[in-house]
Amino acid sequence: MKLKDQTSSQDRLMTWDDSFCFKCYPGVDCFNKCCGNVTIFLTPIDVMRMRKALGITSEEFLERHTHRLISHNTGLPAVVLRMNENEGKTCPFVTEEGCSIYQDRPYSCRLFPLDTANGVEYKFIAKPETCHGLAESETWTVERWRKEQDLRYYDDPDHNLKDIMAADQVWEEPIADPRMQDMFLMALYDLDRFREFIFKSSFLQKFKIDDDILEKIREDDLSLLYFGMQWLRFVLFGQKGFLKIDKEYLEKKKREVLGSQG
Protein backbone atom coordinates (compact mmCIF):
# COMPACT_ATOMS: atom_id res chain seq x y z
CA MET A 1 0.00 0.00 0.00
CA LYS A 2 1.10 3.59 -0.61
CA LEU A 3 0.59 4.45 3.04
CA LYS A 4 2.91 1.67 4.17
CA ASP A 5 5.60 2.60 1.66
CA GLN A 6 5.44 6.25 2.61
CA THR A 7 5.45 5.50 6.34
CA SER A 8 8.74 3.67 6.02
CA SER A 9 10.33 6.70 4.35
CA GLN A 10 9.01 9.48 6.58
CA ASP A 11 12.47 10.41 7.81
CA ARG A 12 14.16 10.52 4.43
CA LEU A 13 15.57 13.72 3.00
CA MET A 14 14.42 14.60 -0.50
CA THR A 15 15.79 16.74 -3.29
CA TRP A 16 13.80 18.21 -6.17
CA ASP A 17 13.81 14.96 -8.21
CA ASP A 18 12.50 12.74 -5.40
CA SER A 19 8.83 11.75 -5.43
CA PHE A 20 6.09 11.31 -2.85
CA CYS A 21 2.34 10.62 -2.75
CA PHE A 22 -0.15 13.19 -1.50
CA LYS A 23 -3.56 14.69 -2.21
CA CYS A 24 -5.62 16.99 -0.02
CA TYR A 25 -9.30 17.61 -0.86
CA PRO A 26 -12.67 17.84 0.95
CA GLY A 27 -13.26 14.10 0.51
CA VAL A 28 -10.30 13.06 2.67
CA ASP A 29 -11.45 12.48 6.26
CA CYS A 30 -8.77 14.67 7.85
CA PHE A 31 -9.56 17.69 5.65
CA ASN A 32 -8.82 20.98 7.53
CA LYS A 33 -7.57 19.16 10.65
CA CYS A 34 -3.97 20.16 9.95
CA CYS A 35 -5.01 23.84 10.07
CA GLY A 36 -5.10 24.14 13.84
CA ASN A 37 -2.86 23.97 16.90
CA VAL A 38 0.22 24.78 14.81
CA THR A 39 2.77 27.59 14.84
CA ILE A 40 2.95 29.29 11.44
CA PHE A 41 5.82 31.69 10.99
CA LEU A 42 4.94 34.23 8.30
CA THR A 43 7.40 35.45 5.70
CA PRO A 44 7.36 39.08 4.50
CA ILE A 45 5.77 37.84 1.25
CA ASP A 46 3.07 36.08 3.28
CA VAL A 47 2.12 39.28 5.10
CA MET A 48 2.22 41.27 1.86
CA ARG A 49 -0.15 38.88 0.06
CA MET A 50 -2.48 38.06 2.95
CA ARG A 51 -3.21 41.65 3.92
CA LYS A 52 -3.97 42.47 0.27
CA ALA A 53 -6.34 39.51 0.09
CA LEU A 54 -8.12 40.84 3.17
CA GLY A 55 -8.14 44.43 1.89
CA ILE A 56 -6.49 45.89 4.99
CA THR A 57 -3.25 47.75 5.68
CA SER A 58 -0.10 45.95 6.74
CA GLU A 59 -0.34 47.61 10.14
CA GLU A 60 -3.90 46.39 10.62
CA PHE A 61 -2.95 42.88 9.57
CA LEU A 62 -0.04 42.71 12.00
CA GLU A 63 -2.20 44.03 14.82
CA ARG A 64 -5.18 41.73 14.22
CA HIS A 65 -3.66 38.52 12.96
CA THR A 66 -0.13 38.09 14.27
CA HIS A 67 2.07 37.73 17.32
CA ARG A 68 5.64 39.00 17.44
CA LEU A 69 8.46 36.83 18.76
CA ILE A 70 12.02 37.94 19.40
CA SER A 71 14.89 35.62 18.43
CA HIS A 72 17.24 34.76 21.28
CA ASN A 73 20.13 34.49 18.79
CA THR A 74 19.73 37.77 16.91
CA GLY A 75 17.32 39.86 18.97
CA LEU A 76 15.28 40.44 15.80
CA PRO A 77 11.50 39.96 15.55
CA ALA A 78 9.67 37.14 13.80
CA VAL A 79 5.97 37.21 12.92
CA VAL A 80 3.64 34.33 13.81
CA LEU A 81 0.03 33.88 12.68
CA ARG A 82 -2.46 34.44 15.51
CA MET A 83 -4.76 31.41 15.78
CA ASN A 84 -8.31 31.44 17.11
CA GLU A 85 -8.78 31.32 20.87
CA ASN A 86 -10.75 28.07 20.81
CA GLU A 87 -10.05 24.52 21.90
CA GLY A 88 -8.57 23.54 18.55
CA LYS A 89 -6.64 26.81 18.10
CA THR A 90 -7.85 26.81 14.52
CA CYS A 91 -6.66 29.10 11.76
CA PRO A 92 -8.91 32.19 11.47
CA PHE A 93 -9.00 31.85 7.68
CA VAL A 94 -10.18 28.24 7.46
CA THR A 95 -13.84 27.44 6.79
CA GLU A 96 -15.61 24.10 6.34
CA GLU A 97 -14.97 24.42 2.62
CA GLY A 98 -11.25 25.07 3.14
CA CYS A 99 -8.97 28.11 3.21
CA SER A 100 -10.78 31.38 2.55
CA ILE A 101 -7.57 33.03 1.30
CA TYR A 102 -6.24 29.96 -0.51
CA GLN A 103 -4.66 31.89 -3.40
CA ASP A 104 -2.67 33.94 -0.88
CA ARG A 105 -2.07 31.34 1.84
CA PRO A 106 1.26 31.34 3.70
CA TYR A 107 4.44 29.69 2.45
CA SER A 108 4.40 26.89 5.03
CA CYS A 109 0.80 26.00 4.08
CA ARG A 110 1.82 25.80 0.43
CA LEU A 111 4.77 23.54 1.18
CA PHE A 112 2.77 21.12 3.36
CA PRO A 113 3.11 18.10 3.69
CA LEU A 114 6.79 18.97 3.29
CA ASP A 115 9.16 21.24 5.14
CA THR A 116 12.66 22.43 4.36
CA ALA A 117 15.35 20.44 6.13
CA ASN A 118 18.49 22.46 5.51
CA GLY A 119 17.65 24.97 2.83
CA VAL A 120 18.41 22.49 0.05
CA GLU A 121 16.67 19.25 0.97
CA TYR A 122 13.10 18.56 2.07
CA LYS A 123 11.45 16.30 4.62
CA PHE A 124 7.92 15.32 5.61
CA ILE A 125 6.30 17.47 8.26
CA ALA A 126 3.01 15.54 8.05
CA LYS A 127 2.58 12.14 9.68
CA PRO A 128 0.64 9.37 7.89
CA GLU A 129 -1.32 8.47 11.01
CA THR A 130 -2.91 11.95 11.08
CA CYS A 131 -2.56 13.10 7.43
CA HIS A 132 -4.47 10.58 5.35
CA GLY A 133 -3.72 12.57 2.21
CA LEU A 134 -0.36 10.79 2.26
CA ALA A 135 -2.20 7.54 1.50
CA GLU A 136 -3.59 8.92 -1.76
CA SER A 137 -2.18 7.66 -5.06
CA GLU A 138 -1.33 10.99 -6.71
CA THR A 139 2.44 11.22 -7.14
CA TRP A 140 4.57 14.36 -7.12
CA THR A 141 8.21 15.20 -7.41
CA VAL A 142 9.37 17.89 -5.00
CA GLU A 143 10.07 20.16 -7.96
CA ARG A 144 6.61 19.68 -9.47
CA TRP A 145 4.98 20.23 -6.06
CA ARG A 146 6.91 23.49 -5.61
CA LYS A 147 5.81 24.62 -9.06
CA GLU A 148 2.17 23.64 -8.43
CA GLN A 149 2.16 25.57 -5.15
CA ASP A 150 3.79 28.67 -6.73
CA LEU A 151 6.72 28.47 -4.32
CA ARG A 152 9.26 29.76 -6.84
CA TYR A 153 7.74 33.24 -6.33
CA TYR A 154 9.16 33.14 -2.80
CA ASP A 155 12.68 31.96 -3.63
CA ASP A 156 14.49 35.20 -4.42
CA PRO A 157 13.06 37.26 -1.51
CA ASP A 158 13.72 34.30 0.78
CA HIS A 159 17.34 34.05 -0.31
CA ASN A 160 17.81 37.79 0.18
CA LEU A 161 16.41 37.58 3.70
CA LYS A 162 18.58 34.57 4.52
CA ASP A 163 21.63 36.55 3.39
CA ILE A 164 20.78 39.13 6.04
CA MET A 165 20.03 36.62 8.78
CA ALA A 166 23.01 34.37 8.01
CA ALA A 167 25.64 37.05 8.59
CA ASP A 168 27.06 35.11 11.54
CA GLN A 169 30.03 37.42 11.95
CA VAL A 170 27.64 40.27 12.73
CA TRP A 171 25.67 38.56 15.48
CA GLU A 172 28.29 38.78 18.20
CA GLU A 173 25.43 39.56 20.54
CA PRO A 174 21.66 39.94 20.06
CA ILE A 175 20.24 43.32 19.08
CA ALA A 176 18.50 44.69 22.16
CA ASP A 177 17.58 48.17 20.94
CA PRO A 178 13.76 48.26 20.45
CA ARG A 179 14.18 50.93 17.75
CA MET A 180 16.37 48.61 15.68
CA GLN A 181 13.91 45.77 16.19
CA ASP A 182 11.08 48.01 15.02
CA MET A 183 13.05 49.11 11.94
CA PHE A 184 13.51 45.47 11.01
CA LEU A 185 9.80 44.74 11.47
CA MET A 186 8.75 47.84 9.53
CA ALA A 187 11.05 47.29 6.53
CA LEU A 188 10.06 43.65 6.04
CA TYR A 189 6.50 43.27 7.31
CA ASP A 190 4.84 46.67 7.76
CA LEU A 191 5.33 47.93 4.21
CA ASP A 192 2.63 50.61 4.37
CA ARG A 193 4.39 52.21 7.34
CA PHE A 194 7.78 51.79 5.67
CA ARG A 195 6.54 53.56 2.53
CA GLU A 196 5.22 56.42 4.64
CA PHE A 197 8.56 56.56 6.47
CA ILE A 198 10.40 56.92 3.15
CA PHE A 199 8.20 59.54 1.54
CA LYS A 200 6.92 61.52 4.54
CA SER A 201 9.99 61.76 6.77
CA SER A 202 13.46 63.18 6.20
CA PHE A 203 14.56 59.87 4.66
CA LEU A 204 14.92 61.26 1.13
CA GLN A 205 16.95 64.16 2.49
CA LYS A 206 19.43 61.76 4.07
CA PHE A 207 19.68 59.40 1.11
CA LYS A 208 19.93 60.03 -2.61
CA ILE A 209 17.68 57.47 -4.33
CA ASP A 210 17.45 57.18 -8.12
CA ASP A 211 14.15 58.34 -9.59
CA ASP A 212 13.42 54.97 -11.22
CA ILE A 213 13.74 53.23 -7.85
CA LEU A 214 11.49 55.79 -6.18
CA GLU A 215 8.87 55.28 -8.87
CA LYS A 216 8.86 51.52 -8.29
CA ILE A 217 8.72 51.58 -4.49
CA ARG A 218 6.00 54.23 -4.44
CA GLU A 219 3.46 51.77 -5.88
CA ASP A 220 4.87 48.24 -5.91
CA ASP A 221 5.11 46.35 -2.61
CA LEU A 222 7.54 43.70 -3.86
CA SER A 223 9.95 46.39 -5.06
CA LEU A 224 9.55 48.11 -1.69
CA LEU A 225 10.37 44.85 0.09
CA TYR A 226 13.59 44.45 -1.90
CA PHE A 227 14.42 48.07 -1.10
CA GLY A 228 13.75 47.38 2.59
CA MET A 229 16.20 44.47 2.56
CA GLN A 230 18.90 46.70 1.06
CA TRP A 231 18.14 49.38 3.63
CA LEU A 232 18.46 46.84 6.45
CA ARG A 233 21.86 45.81 5.15
CA PHE A 234 22.90 49.43 5.55
CA VAL A 235 21.23 49.96 8.94
CA LEU A 236 22.43 46.70 10.48
CA PHE A 237 25.74 46.11 8.76
CA GLY A 238 26.78 49.38 7.12
CA GLN A 239 26.53 47.91 3.61
CA LYS A 240 25.60 50.87 1.39
CA GLY A 241 24.68 49.12 -1.86
CA PHE A 242 22.64 51.58 -3.96
CA LEU A 243 21.94 53.78 -0.91
CA LYS A 244 23.91 56.99 -1.22
CA ILE A 245 24.15 59.21 1.83
CA ASP A 246 23.64 62.93 1.16
CA LYS A 247 26.85 64.40 2.60
CA GLU A 248 25.50 67.95 2.47
CA TYR A 249 22.57 66.93 4.68
CA LEU A 250 24.91 65.27 7.16
CA GLU A 251 27.14 68.33 7.30
CA LYS A 252 24.11 70.53 7.87
CA LYS A 253 22.94 68.35 10.76
CA LYS A 254 26.45 68.33 12.18
CA ARG A 255 26.57 72.13 12.16
CA GLU A 256 23.14 72.26 13.81
CA VAL A 257 24.28 69.94 16.60
CA LEU A 258 27.52 71.85 17.14
CA GLY A 259 25.62 75.13 17.15
CA SER A 260 23.18 73.90 19.79
CA GLN A 261 26.08 72.76 21.97
CA GLY A 262 27.75 76.20 21.69
C-alpha positions as CSV (number, residue, x, y, z in Angstrom):
1,M,0.0,0.0,0.0
2,K,1.1,3.6,-0.6
3,L,0.6,4.4,3.0
4,K,2.9,1.7,4.2
5,D,5.6,2.6,1.7
6,Q,5.4,6.3,2.6
7,T,5.5,5.5,6.3
8,S,8.7,3.7,6.0
9,S,10.3,6.7,4.3
10,Q,9.0,9.5,6.6
11,D,12.5,10.4,7.8
12,R,14.2,10.5,4.4
13,L,15.6,13.7,3.0
14,M,14.4,14.6,-0.5
15,T,15.8,16.7,-3.3
16,W,13.8,18.2,-6.2
17,D,13.8,15.0,-8.2
18,D,12.5,12.7,-5.4
19,S,8.8,11.7,-5.4
20,F,6.1,11.3,-2.8
21,C,2.3,10.6,-2.8
22,F,-0.1,13.2,-1.5
23,K,-3.6,14.7,-2.2
24,C,-5.6,17.0,0.0
25,Y,-9.3,17.6,-0.9
26,P,-12.7,17.8,0.9
27,G,-13.3,14.1,0.5
28,V,-10.3,13.1,2.7
29,D,-11.5,12.5,6.3
30,C,-8.8,14.7,7.8
31,F,-9.6,17.7,5.7
32,N,-8.8,21.0,7.5
33,K,-7.6,19.2,10.6
34,C,-4.0,20.2,9.9
35,C,-5.0,23.8,10.1
36,G,-5.1,24.1,13.8
37,N,-2.9,24.0,16.9
38,V,0.2,24.8,14.8
39,T,2.8,27.6,14.8
40,I,2.9,29.3,11.4
41,F,5.8,31.7,11.0
42,L,4.9,34.2,8.3
43,T,7.4,35.5,5.7
44,P,7.4,39.1,4.5
45,I,5.8,37.8,1.3
46,D,3.1,36.1,3.3
47,V,2.1,39.3,5.1
48,M,2.2,41.3,1.9
49,R,-0.2,38.9,0.1
50,M,-2.5,38.1,3.0
51,R,-3.2,41.6,3.9
52,K,-4.0,42.5,0.3
53,A,-6.3,39.5,0.1
54,L,-8.1,40.8,3.2
55,G,-8.1,44.4,1.9
56,I,-6.5,45.9,5.0
57,T,-3.3,47.8,5.7
58,S,-0.1,45.9,6.7
59,E,-0.3,47.6,10.1
60,E,-3.9,46.4,10.6
61,F,-3.0,42.9,9.6
62,L,0.0,42.7,12.0
63,E,-2.2,44.0,14.8
64,R,-5.2,41.7,14.2
65,H,-3.7,38.5,13.0
66,T,-0.1,38.1,14.3
67,H,2.1,37.7,17.3
68,R,5.6,39.0,17.4
69,L,8.5,36.8,18.8
70,I,12.0,37.9,19.4
71,S,14.9,35.6,18.4
72,H,17.2,34.8,21.3
73,N,20.1,34.5,18.8
74,T,19.7,37.8,16.9
75,G,17.3,39.9,19.0
76,L,15.3,40.4,15.8
77,P,11.5,40.0,15.6
78,A,9.7,37.1,13.8
79,V,6.0,37.2,12.9
80,V,3.6,34.3,13.8
81,L,0.0,33.9,12.7
82,R,-2.5,34.4,15.5
83,M,-4.8,31.4,15.8
84,N,-8.3,31.4,17.1
85,E,-8.8,31.3,20.9
86,N,-10.7,28.1,20.8
87,E,-10.0,24.5,21.9
88,G,-8.6,23.5,18.5
89,K,-6.6,26.8,18.1
90,T,-7.9,26.8,14.5
91,C,-6.7,29.1,11.8
92,P,-8.9,32.2,11.5
93,F,-9.0,31.9,7.7
94,V,-10.2,28.2,7.5
95,T,-13.8,27.4,6.8
96,E,-15.6,24.1,6.3
97,E,-15.0,24.4,2.6
98,G,-11.2,25.1,3.1
99,C,-9.0,28.1,3.2
100,S,-10.8,31.4,2.6
101,I,-7.6,33.0,1.3
102,Y,-6.2,30.0,-0.5
103,Q,-4.7,31.9,-3.4
104,D,-2.7,33.9,-0.9
105,R,-2.1,31.3,1.8
106,P,1.3,31.3,3.7
107,Y,4.4,29.7,2.4
108,S,4.4,26.9,5.0
109,C,0.8,26.0,4.1
110,R,1.8,25.8,0.4
111,L,4.8,23.5,1.2
112,F,2.8,21.1,3.4
113,P,3.1,18.1,3.7
114,L,6.8,19.0,3.3
115,D,9.2,21.2,5.1
116,T,12.7,22.4,4.4
117,A,15.3,20.4,6.1
118,N,18.5,22.5,5.5
119,G,17.7,25.0,2.8
120,V,18.4,22.5,0.0
121,E,16.7,19.2,1.0
122,Y,13.1,18.6,2.1
123,K,11.5,16.3,4.6
124,F,7.9,15.3,5.6
125,I,6.3,17.5,8.3
126,A,3.0,15.5,8.1
127,K,2.6,12.1,9.7
128,P,0.6,9.4,7.9
129,E,-1.3,8.5,11.0
130,T,-2.9,11.9,11.1
131,C,-2.6,13.1,7.4
132,H,-4.5,10.6,5.3
133,G,-3.7,12.6,2.2
134,L,-0.4,10.8,2.3
135,A,-2.2,7.5,1.5
136,E,-3.6,8.9,-1.8
137,S,-2.2,7.7,-5.1
138,E,-1.3,11.0,-6.7
139,T,2.4,11.2,-7.1
140,W,4.6,14.4,-7.1
141,T,8.2,15.2,-7.4
142,V,9.4,17.9,-5.0
143,E,10.1,20.2,-8.0
144,R,6.6,19.7,-9.5
145,W,5.0,20.2,-6.1
146,R,6.9,23.5,-5.6
147,K,5.8,24.6,-9.1
148,E,2.2,23.6,-8.4
149,Q,2.2,25.6,-5.2
150,D,3.8,28.7,-6.7
151,L,6.7,28.5,-4.3
152,R,9.3,29.8,-6.8
153,Y,7.7,33.2,-6.3
154,Y,9.2,33.1,-2.8
155,D,12.7,32.0,-3.6
156,D,14.5,35.2,-4.4
157,P,13.1,37.3,-1.5
158,D,13.7,34.3,0.8
159,H,17.3,34.1,-0.3
160,N,17.8,37.8,0.2
161,L,16.4,37.6,3.7
162,K,18.6,34.6,4.5
163,D,21.6,36.6,3.4
164,I,20.8,39.1,6.0
165,M,20.0,36.6,8.8
166,A,23.0,34.4,8.0
167,A,25.6,37.0,8.6
168,D,27.1,35.1,11.5
169,Q,30.0,37.4,11.9
170,V,27.6,40.3,12.7
171,W,25.7,38.6,15.5
172,E,28.3,38.8,18.2
173,E,25.4,39.6,20.5
174,P,21.7,39.9,20.1
175,I,20.2,43.3,19.1
176,A,18.5,44.7,22.2
177,D,17.6,48.2,20.9
178,P,13.8,48.3,20.5
179,R,14.2,50.9,17.8
180,M,16.4,48.6,15.7
181,Q,13.9,45.8,16.2
182,D,11.1,48.0,15.0
183,M,13.1,49.1,11.9
184,F,13.5,45.5,11.0
185,L,9.8,44.7,11.5
186,M,8.8,47.8,9.5
187,A,11.1,47.3,6.5
188,L,10.1,43.7,6.0
189,Y,6.5,43.3,7.3
190,D,4.8,46.7,7.8
191,L,5.3,47.9,4.2
192,D,2.6,50.6,4.4
193,R,4.4,52.2,7.3
194,F,7.8,51.8,5.7
195,R,6.5,53.6,2.5
196,E,5.2,56.4,4.6
197,F,8.6,56.6,6.5
198,I,10.4,56.9,3.2
199,F,8.2,59.5,1.5
200,K,6.9,61.5,4.5
201,S,10.0,61.8,6.8
202,S,13.5,63.2,6.2
203,F,14.6,59.9,4.7
204,L,14.9,61.3,1.1
205,Q,17.0,64.2,2.5
206,K,19.4,61.8,4.1
207,F,19.7,59.4,1.1
208,K,19.9,60.0,-2.6
209,I,17.7,57.5,-4.3
210,D,17.4,57.2,-8.1
211,D,14.2,58.3,-9.6
212,D,13.4,55.0,-11.2
213,I,13.7,53.2,-7.9
214,L,11.5,55.8,-6.2
215,E,8.9,55.3,-8.9
216,K,8.9,51.5,-8.3
217,I,8.7,51.6,-4.5
218,R,6.0,54.2,-4.4
219,E,3.5,51.8,-5.9
220,D,4.9,48.2,-5.9
221,D,5.1,46.3,-2.6
222,L,7.5,43.7,-3.9
223,S,9.9,46.4,-5.1
224,L,9.5,48.1,-1.7
225,L,10.4,44.8,0.1
226,Y,13.6,44.4,-1.9
227,F,14.4,48.1,-1.1
228,G,13.8,47.4,2.6
229,M,16.2,44.5,2.6
230,Q,18.9,46.7,1.1
231,W,18.1,49.4,3.6
232,L,18.5,46.8,6.5
233,R,21.9,45.8,5.1
234,F,22.9,49.4,5.6
235,V,21.2,50.0,8.9
236,L,22.4,46.7,10.5
237,F,25.7,46.1,8.8
238,G,26.8,49.4,7.1
239,Q,26.5,47.9,3.6
240,K,25.6,50.9,1.4
241,G,24.7,49.1,-1.9
242,F,22.6,51.6,-4.0
243,L,21.9,53.8,-0.9
244,K,23.9,57.0,-1.2
245,I,24.1,59.2,1.8
246,D,23.6,62.9,1.2
247,K,26.8,64.4,2.6
248,E,25.5,68.0,2.5
249,Y,22.6,66.9,4.7
250,L,24.9,65.3,7.2
251,E,27.1,68.3,7.3
252,K,24.1,70.5,7.9
253,K,22.9,68.4,10.8
254,K,26.5,68.3,12.2
255,R,26.6,72.1,12.2
256,E,23.1,72.3,13.8
257,V,24.3,69.9,16.6
258,L,27.5,71.9,17.1
259,G,25.6,75.1,17.2
260,S,23.2,73.9,19.8
261,Q,26.1,72.8,22.0
262,G,27.7,76.2,21.7
